[in-house]
Amino acid sequence: MKMKLVFASSNAHKLREVKELLTESLSFDFELLSPKDVGFGGDIVENGETFEENSMIKAKTLFRFCGIPTLADDSGLCVDALGGAPGIHSARYAAAPGEGNSPDLENTALLLKNMRGKEIRSARFVCAVSFASEDLSFCVRAACEGEIIDERRGEGGFGYDPVFFVERFKKTLAEVSEEEKNSISHRGQAVRRAAALINAAFGNDKK
Ligand code: IMP
């Protein structure tokens, strides 16, 4: 029987990336459900101060709601020249205080504006992945290093991918394939670490 797992995000891009990553890494068959699939329509207040806290808030909220082991990520872009901003506010960088998330295009436009004239371009995507279930809960974190360029390049990916240049590919994350992105990305590394821990607890070496 397939094990049910919830991924506590309604971001279709993230859901696809995580499904792909878990398929590669989990040692057993699974069915990945979204919050909508389990009938969760509520808003989760992400009032933690770190990626770790916010991912655990999401994982625990969904697990308490449906009783199905739940994974959640919280991720964002930390730019050195901006003191680590937008950080945990990445999804709502261009929004007024108290408003919800702002569109990707507006967030990247604001980032490019704030980076105009800055010499130090280093940045990293950070991802915390939390897992909540009856017997096991944990949080892992990973980062992907890059540089903020001064214009958008590429049509793939989402969020800040078009302005995030990775030395390894000499391309932005919006110009590489999904497989290439997953091989180095913050989410790729964090999900693979989480999958290893889930395999140790639930795996049956069927694959
Ligand atoms: P979250 O859904 O609260 O974790 O917000 C994450 C935000 O960080 C997204 O809305 C994007 O703006 C940004 N972000 C996280 N991961 C990525 C990525 O892989 N590529 C581009 N932007 C990302």
py3Dmol code that shows the C-alpha trace and the ligand (Angstrom):
import py3Dmol

protein = """\
ATOM      1  CA  MET A   1       0.000   0.000   0.000  1.00  0.00           C
ATOM      2  CA  LYS A   2       1.204   3.513  -0.789  1.00  0.00           C
ATOM      3  CA  MET A   3       2.042   5.656   2.208  1.00  0.00           C
ATOM      4  CA  LYS A   4       0.201   8.976   2.222  1.00  0.00           C
ATOM      5  CA  LEU A   5       2.241  12.117   2.780  1.00  0.00           C
ATOM      6  CA  VAL A   6       1.034  15.706   2.807  1.00  0.00           C
ATOM      7  CA  PHE A   7       3.161  18.557   1.485  1.00  0.00           C
ATOM      8  CA  ALA A   8       1.926  21.687   3.239  1.00  0.00           C
ATOM      9  CA  SER A   9       2.135  24.161   0.367  1.00  0.00           C
ATOM     10  CA  SER A  10      -0.284  25.332  -2.271  1.00  0.00           C
ATOM     11  CA  ASN A  11       2.571  26.573  -4.497  1.00  0.00           C
ATOM     12  CA  ALA A  12       2.218  24.326  -7.573  1.00  0.00           C
ATOM     13  CA  HIS A  13       5.877  24.791  -8.569  1.00  0.00           C
ATOM     14  CA  LYS A  14       7.157  23.748  -5.156  1.00  0.00           C
ATOM     15  CA  LEU A  15       4.764  20.801  -5.067  1.00  0.00           C
ATOM     16  CA  ARG A  16       6.092  19.567  -8.412  1.00  0.00           C
ATOM     17  CA  GLU A  17       9.726  19.990  -7.361  1.00  0.00           C
ATOM     18  CA  VAL A  18       9.153  18.162  -4.076  1.00  0.00           C
ATOM     19  CA  LYS A  19       7.228  15.301  -5.699  1.00  0.00           C
ATOM     20  CA  GLU A  20      10.081  14.777  -8.156  1.00  0.00           C
ATOM     21  CA  LEU A  21      12.670  14.867  -5.373  1.00  0.00           C
ATOM     22  CA  LEU A  22      10.769  12.451  -3.121  1.00  0.00           C
ATOM     23  CA  THR A  23      10.258  10.037  -6.012  1.00  0.00           C
ATOM     24  CA  GLU A  24      14.049   9.890  -6.433  1.00  0.00           C
ATOM     25  CA  SER A  25      14.827   9.652  -2.731  1.00  0.00           C
ATOM     26  CA  LEU A  26      12.141   7.717  -0.830  1.00  0.00           C
ATOM     27  CA  SER A  27      12.628   3.961  -0.590  1.00  0.00           C
ATOM     28  CA  PHE A  28       8.879   3.229  -0.640  1.00  0.00           C
ATOM     29  CA  ASP A  29       5.844   4.106  -2.758  1.00  0.00           C
ATOM     30  CA  PHE A  30       3.967   7.170  -1.630  1.00  0.00           C
ATOM     31  CA  GLU A  31       1.066   9.407  -2.557  1.00  0.00           C
ATOM     32  CA  LEU A  32       1.769  13.127  -2.140  1.00  0.00           C
ATOM     33  CA  LEU A  33      -1.257  15.183  -1.117  1.00  0.00           C
ATOM     34  CA  SER A  34      -1.704  18.949  -1.115  1.00  0.00           C
ATOM     35  CA  PRO A  35      -3.555  20.895   1.614  1.00  0.00           C
ATOM     36  CA  LYS A  36      -6.519  21.085  -0.788  1.00  0.00           C
ATOM     37  CA  ASP A  37      -6.477  17.285  -1.263  1.00  0.00           C
ATOM     38  CA  VAL A  38      -6.998  16.804   2.497  1.00  0.00           C
ATOM     39  CA  GLY A  39      -9.718  19.480   2.677  1.00  0.00           C
ATOM     40  CA  PHE A  40      -7.593  22.173   4.336  1.00  0.00           C
ATOM     41  CA  GLY A  41      -8.714  25.613   3.211  1.00  0.00           C
ATOM     42  CA  GLY A  42      -7.448  27.696   6.111  1.00  0.00           C
ATOM     43  CA  ASP A  43      -4.683  30.255   6.252  1.00  0.00           C
ATOM     44  CA  ILE A  44      -1.597  29.373   8.263  1.00  0.00           C
ATOM     45  CA  VAL A  45      -0.150  32.307  10.184  1.00  0.00           C
ATOM     46  CA  GLU A  46       3.600  32.058   9.618  1.00  0.00           C
ATOM     47  CA  ASN A  47       4.625  34.111  12.627  1.00  0.00           C
ATOM     48  CA  GLY A  48       7.955  32.418  13.335  1.00  0.00           C
ATOM     49  CA  GLU A  49      11.176  34.373  13.128  1.00  0.00           C
ATOM     50  CA  THR A  50      13.201  31.764  11.233  1.00  0.00           C
ATOM     51  CA  PHE A  51      12.752  29.470   8.223  1.00  0.00           C
ATOM     52  CA  GLU A  52      12.897  26.526  10.651  1.00  0.00           C
ATOM     53  CA  GLU A  53      10.103  27.851  12.889  1.00  0.00           C
ATOM     54  CA  ASN A  54       7.826  28.699   9.976  1.00  0.00           C
ATOM     55  CA  SER A  55       8.268  25.328   8.264  1.00  0.00           C
ATOM     56  CA  MET A  56       7.488  23.530  11.543  1.00  0.00           C
ATOM     57  CA  ILE A  57       4.377  25.697  12.089  1.00  0.00           C
ATOM     58  CA  LYS A  58       3.092  24.615   8.635  1.00  0.00           C
ATOM     59  CA  ALA A  59       3.971  20.914   9.105  1.00  0.00           C
ATOM     60  CA  LYS A  60       2.365  20.706  12.563  1.00  0.00           C
ATOM     61  CA  THR A  61      -0.758  22.632  11.528  1.00  0.00           C
ATOM     62  CA  LEU A  62      -1.482  20.252   8.642  1.00  0.00           C
ATOM     63  CA  PHE A  63      -0.582  17.138  10.646  1.00  0.00           C
ATOM     64  CA  ARG A  64      -2.940  18.183  13.467  1.00  0.00           C
ATOM     65  CA  PHE A  65      -5.662  18.882  10.891  1.00  0.00           C
ATOM     66  CA  CYS A  66      -5.551  15.586   8.982  1.00  0.00           C
ATOM     67  CA  GLY A  67      -3.425  13.115  10.996  1.00  0.00           C
ATOM     68  CA  ILE A  68      -1.353  12.264   7.900  1.00  0.00           C
ATOM     69  CA  PRO A  69       2.464  12.582   8.144  1.00  0.00           C
ATOM     70  CA  THR A  70       3.277  16.019   6.747  1.00  0.00           C
ATOM     71  CA  LEU A  71       6.269  17.717   5.161  1.00  0.00           C
ATOM     72  CA  ALA A  72       6.509  21.485   4.867  1.00  0.00           C
ATOM     73  CA  ASP A  73       9.148  23.825   3.573  1.00  0.00           C
ATOM     74  CA  ASP A  74       9.860  27.442   4.278  1.00  0.00           C
ATOM     75  CA  SER A  75      12.309  29.073   1.973  1.00  0.00           C
ATOM     76  CA  GLY A  76      13.580  32.398   0.806  1.00  0.00           C
ATOM     77  CA  LEU A  77      16.389  34.472  -0.582  1.00  0.00           C
ATOM     78  CA  CYS A  78      19.022  36.064   1.670  1.00  0.00           C
ATOM     79  CA  VAL A  79      21.066  38.810  -0.003  1.00  0.00           C
ATOM     80  CA  ASP A  80      24.311  39.875   1.709  1.00  0.00           C
ATOM     81  CA  ALA A  81      24.301  43.490   0.470  1.00  0.00           C
ATOM     82  CA  LEU A  82      20.763  43.886   1.874  1.00  0.00           C
ATOM     83  CA  GLY A  83      21.605  42.536   5.343  1.00  0.00           C
ATOM     84  CA  GLY A  84      19.989  39.163   4.596  1.00  0.00           C
ATOM     85  CA  ALA A  85      16.733  40.615   3.155  1.00  0.00           C
ATOM     86  CA  PRO A  86      14.229  39.626   1.879  1.00  0.00           C
ATOM     87  CA  GLY A  87      14.823  36.444   3.995  1.00  0.00           C
ATOM     88  CA  ILE A  88      11.693  35.038   5.610  1.00  0.00           C
ATOM     89  CA  HIS A  89       9.722  37.864   3.946  1.00  0.00           C
ATOM     90  CA  SER A  90      10.713  36.753   0.413  1.00  0.00           C
ATOM     91  CA  ALA A  91       7.175  35.851  -0.701  1.00  0.00           C
ATOM     92  CA  ARG A  92       5.791  39.241   0.392  1.00  0.00           C
ATOM     93  CA  TYR A  93       8.823  41.496  -0.276  1.00  0.00           C
ATOM     94  CA  ALA A  94       6.959  44.021  -2.452  1.00  0.00           C
ATOM     95  CA  ALA A  95       3.711  43.968  -0.447  1.00  0.00           C
ATOM     96  CA  ALA A  96       2.626  46.634   2.032  1.00  0.00           C
ATOM     97  CA  PRO A  97       2.881  45.580   5.701  1.00  0.00           C
ATOM     98  CA  GLY A  98      -0.005  43.345   6.696  1.00  0.00           C
ATOM     99  CA  GLU A  99      -0.835  42.423   3.101  1.00  0.00           C
ATOM    100  CA  GLY A 100      -0.395  38.879   1.787  1.00  0.00           C
ATOM    101  CA  ASN A 101       2.146  37.661  -0.741  1.00  0.00           C
ATOM    102  CA  SER A 102       3.153  39.890  -3.645  1.00  0.00           C
ATOM    103  CA  PRO A 103       3.538  38.676  -7.261  1.00  0.00           C
ATOM    104  CA  ASP A 104       6.950  37.233  -8.243  1.00  0.00           C
ATOM    105  CA  LEU A 105       7.413  39.942 -10.889  1.00  0.00           C
ATOM    106  CA  GLU A 106       6.947  42.735  -8.341  1.00  0.00           C
ATOM    107  CA  ASN A 107       9.276  41.054  -5.839  1.00  0.00           C
ATOM    108  CA  THR A 108      12.092  40.642  -8.371  1.00  0.00           C
ATOM    109  CA  ALA A 109      11.568  44.219  -9.651  1.00  0.00           C
ATOM    110  CA  LEU A 110      11.973  45.563  -6.107  1.00  0.00           C
ATOM    111  CA  LEU A 111      15.040  43.382  -5.542  1.00  0.00           C
ATOM    112  CA  LEU A 112      16.683  44.632  -8.766  1.00  0.00           C
ATOM    113  CA  LYS A 113      15.917  48.220  -7.727  1.00  0.00           C
ATOM    114  CA  ASN A 114      17.393  47.734  -4.241  1.00  0.00           C
ATOM    115  CA  MET A 115      20.504  46.075  -5.721  1.00  0.00           C
ATOM    116  CA  ARG A 116      21.189  48.873  -8.212  1.00  0.00           C
ATOM    117  CA  GLY A 117      24.780  50.074  -7.800  1.00  0.00           C
ATOM    118  CA  LYS A 118      25.688  47.424  -5.196  1.00  0.00           C
ATOM    119  CA  GLU A 119      29.078  45.839  -5.779  1.00  0.00           C
ATOM    120  CA  ILE A 120      28.657  42.828  -3.513  1.00  0.00           C
ATOM    121  CA  ARG A 121      26.134  40.570  -5.296  1.00  0.00           C
ATOM    122  CA  SER A 122      26.398  37.349  -3.220  1.00  0.00           C
ATOM    123  CA  ALA A 123      23.164  35.710  -2.046  1.00  0.00           C
ATOM    124  CA  ARG A 124      21.789  32.356  -1.068  1.00  0.00           C
ATOM    125  CA  PHE A 125      18.471  30.564  -1.258  1.00  0.00           C
ATOM    126  CA  VAL A 126      17.722  28.913   2.075  1.00  0.00           C
ATOM    127  CA  CYS A 127      15.221  26.132   2.682  1.00  0.00           C
ATOM    128  CA  ALA A 128      14.082  24.530   5.926  1.00  0.00           C
ATOM    129  CA  VAL A 129      12.064  21.319   5.581  1.00  0.00           C
ATOM    130  CA  SER A 130      10.070  20.108   8.567  1.00  0.00           C
ATOM    131  CA  PHE A 131       8.344  16.773   9.045  1.00  0.00           C
ATOM    132  CA  ALA A 132       5.561  16.134  11.536  1.00  0.00           C
ATOM    133  CA  SER A 133       3.988  12.761  12.325  1.00  0.00           C
ATOM    134  CA  GLU A 134       2.837  10.791  15.368  1.00  0.00           C
ATOM    135  CA  ASP A 135       6.235   9.319  16.196  1.00  0.00           C
ATOM    136  CA  LEU A 136       8.761  11.504  14.427  1.00  0.00           C
ATOM    137  CA  SER A 137       9.293  15.185  13.859  1.00  0.00           C
ATOM    138  CA  PHE A 138      12.390  16.981  12.671  1.00  0.00           C
ATOM    139  CA  CYS A 139      13.663  19.960  10.716  1.00  0.00           C
ATOM    140  CA  VAL A 140      16.574  20.119   8.259  1.00  0.00           C
ATOM    141  CA  ARG A 141      18.047  23.146   6.476  1.00  0.00           C
ATOM    142  CA  ALA A 142      20.096  23.674   3.338  1.00  0.00           C
ATOM    143  CA  ALA A 143      21.338  26.576   1.209  1.00  0.00           C
ATOM    144  CA  CYS A 144      22.269  27.235  -2.412  1.00  0.00           C
ATOM    145  CA  GLU A 145      24.857  29.950  -3.138  1.00  0.00           C
ATOM    146  CA  GLY A 146      24.652  32.368  -6.061  1.00  0.00           C
ATOM    147  CA  GLU A 147      24.756  35.983  -7.195  1.00  0.00           C
ATOM    148  CA  ILE A 148      22.059  38.522  -7.978  1.00  0.00           C
ATOM    149  CA  ILE A 149      22.428  39.766 -11.561  1.00  0.00           C
ATOM    150  CA  ASP A 150      21.063  43.117 -12.729  1.00  0.00           C
ATOM    151  CA  GLU A 151      18.291  41.915 -15.068  1.00  0.00           C
ATOM    152  CA  ARG A 152      15.891  38.990 -15.402  1.00  0.00           C
ATOM    153  CA  ARG A 153      17.136  36.014 -17.463  1.00  0.00           C
ATOM    154  CA  GLY A 154      15.199  32.860 -18.356  1.00  0.00           C
ATOM    155  CA  GLU A 155      11.607  31.690 -18.293  1.00  0.00           C
ATOM    156  CA  GLY A 156      11.761  28.587 -16.067  1.00  0.00           C
ATOM    157  CA  GLY A 157      11.388  28.156 -12.327  1.00  0.00           C
ATOM    158  CA  PHE A 158       9.548  30.665 -10.156  1.00  0.00           C
ATOM    159  CA  GLY A 159      10.099  33.450  -7.642  1.00  0.00           C
ATOM    160  CA  TYR A 160      13.580  34.958  -7.784  1.00  0.00           C
ATOM    161  CA  ASP A 161      15.024  32.265 -10.113  1.00  0.00           C
ATOM    162  CA  PRO A 162      15.446  34.669 -13.106  1.00  0.00           C
ATOM    163  CA  VAL A 163      17.807  36.967 -11.161  1.00  0.00           C
ATOM    164  CA  PHE A 164      19.758  34.249  -9.286  1.00  0.00           C
ATOM    165  CA  PHE A 165      22.962  33.315 -11.139  1.00  0.00           C
ATOM    166  CA  VAL A 166      24.728  30.062 -10.303  1.00  0.00           C
ATOM    167  CA  GLU A 167      28.449  29.749 -11.088  1.00  0.00           C
ATOM    168  CA  ARG A 168      28.260  25.961 -11.565  1.00  0.00           C
ATOM    169  CA  PHE A 169      25.962  26.315 -14.617  1.00  0.00           C
ATOM    170  CA  LYS A 170      26.934  29.892 -15.536  1.00  0.00           C
ATOM    171  CA  LYS A 171      23.182  30.456 -15.839  1.00  0.00           C
ATOM    172  CA  THR A 172      20.292  31.689 -13.700  1.00  0.00           C
ATOM    173  CA  LEU A 173      18.029  29.103 -12.060  1.00  0.00           C
ATOM    174  CA  ALA A 174      15.355  30.162 -14.578  1.00  0.00           C
ATOM    175  CA  GLU A 175      17.636  29.064 -17.456  1.00  0.00           C
ATOM    176  CA  VAL A 176      18.435  25.520 -16.273  1.00  0.00           C
ATOM    177  CA  SER A 177      16.312  22.361 -16.449  1.00  0.00           C
ATOM    178  CA  GLU A 178      14.257  21.220 -13.452  1.00  0.00           C
ATOM    179  CA  GLU A 179      16.690  18.325 -12.957  1.00  0.00           C
ATOM    180  CA  GLU A 180      19.659  20.696 -12.921  1.00  0.00           C
ATOM    181  CA  LYS A 181      17.919  23.010 -10.456  1.00  0.00           C
ATOM    182  CA  ASN A 182      16.946  20.096  -8.182  1.00  0.00           C
ATOM    183  CA  SER A 183      20.506  18.765  -8.214  1.00  0.00           C
ATOM    184  CA  ILE A 184      21.896  21.846  -6.457  1.00  0.00           C
ATOM    185  CA  SER A 185      18.956  23.778  -5.043  1.00  0.00           C
ATOM    186  CA  HIS A 186      18.323  24.557  -1.388  1.00  0.00           C
ATOM    187  CA  ARG A 187      15.021  22.636  -1.604  1.00  0.00           C
ATOM    188  CA  GLY A 188      16.678  19.715  -3.406  1.00  0.00           C
ATOM    189  CA  GLN A 189      19.328  19.298  -0.733  1.00  0.00           C
ATOM    190  CA  ALA A 190      16.911  19.757   2.177  1.00  0.00           C
ATOM    191  CA  VAL A 191      14.293  17.350   0.770  1.00  0.00           C
ATOM    192  CA  ARG A 192      16.953  14.682   0.105  1.00  0.00           C
ATOM    193  CA  ARG A 193      18.149  14.984   3.725  1.00  0.00           C
ATOM    194  CA  ALA A 194      14.578  14.787   4.987  1.00  0.00           C
ATOM    195  CA  ALA A 195      13.889  11.747   2.762  1.00  0.00           C
ATOM    196  CA  ALA A 196      16.914   9.923   4.229  1.00  0.00           C
ATOM    197  CA  LEU A 197      15.492  10.424   7.742  1.00  0.00           C
ATOM    198  CA  ILE A 198      11.994   9.354   6.644  1.00  0.00           C
ATOM    199  CA  ASN A 199      13.451   6.251   4.953  1.00  0.00           C
ATOM    200  CA  ALA A 200      15.247   5.320   8.171  1.00  0.00           C
ATOM    201  CA  ALA A 201      11.976   5.584  10.120  1.00  0.00           C
ATOM    202  CA  PHE A 202       9.380   4.284   7.615  1.00  0.00           C
ATOM    203  CA  GLY A 203      11.279   2.684   4.724  1.00  0.00           C
ATOM    204  CA  ASN A 204      11.005  -0.962   3.850  1.00  0.00           C
ATOM    205  CA  ASP A 205      13.644  -1.120   1.119  1.00  0.00           C
ATOM    206  CA  LYS A 206      10.995  -2.054  -1.479  1.00  0.00           C
ATOM    207  CA  LYS A 207      12.570   0.067  -4.243  1.00  0.00           C
TER     208      LYS A 207
END
"""
ligand_1 = """\
23
IMP
P 7.350 30.410 1.288
O 6.351 29.795 0.366
O 6.755 31.118 2.445
O 8.404 29.428 1.682
O 8.034 31.572 0.436
C 9.116 31.327 -0.342
C 9.413 32.512 -1.257
O 10.834 32.569 -1.431
C 8.820 32.292 -2.651
O 7.613 32.936 -2.821
C 9.895 32.867 -3.555
O 9.708 34.254 -3.659
C 11.180 32.617 -2.781
N 11.753 31.298 -3.165
C 11.840 30.164 -2.399
N 12.403 29.151 -3.091
C 12.660 29.644 -4.313
C 13.215 29.052 -5.487
O 13.561 27.859 -5.565
N 13.327 29.872 -6.546
C 12.950 31.171 -6.522
N 12.393 31.767 -5.475
C 12.254 31.014 -4.372
"""
view = py3Dmol.view(width=600, height=400)
view.addModel(protein, "pdb")
view.setStyle({"model": 0}, {"cartoon": {"style": "trace"}})
view.addModel(ligand_1, "xyz")
view.setStyle({"model": 1}, {"stick": {}})
view.zoomTo()
view.show()
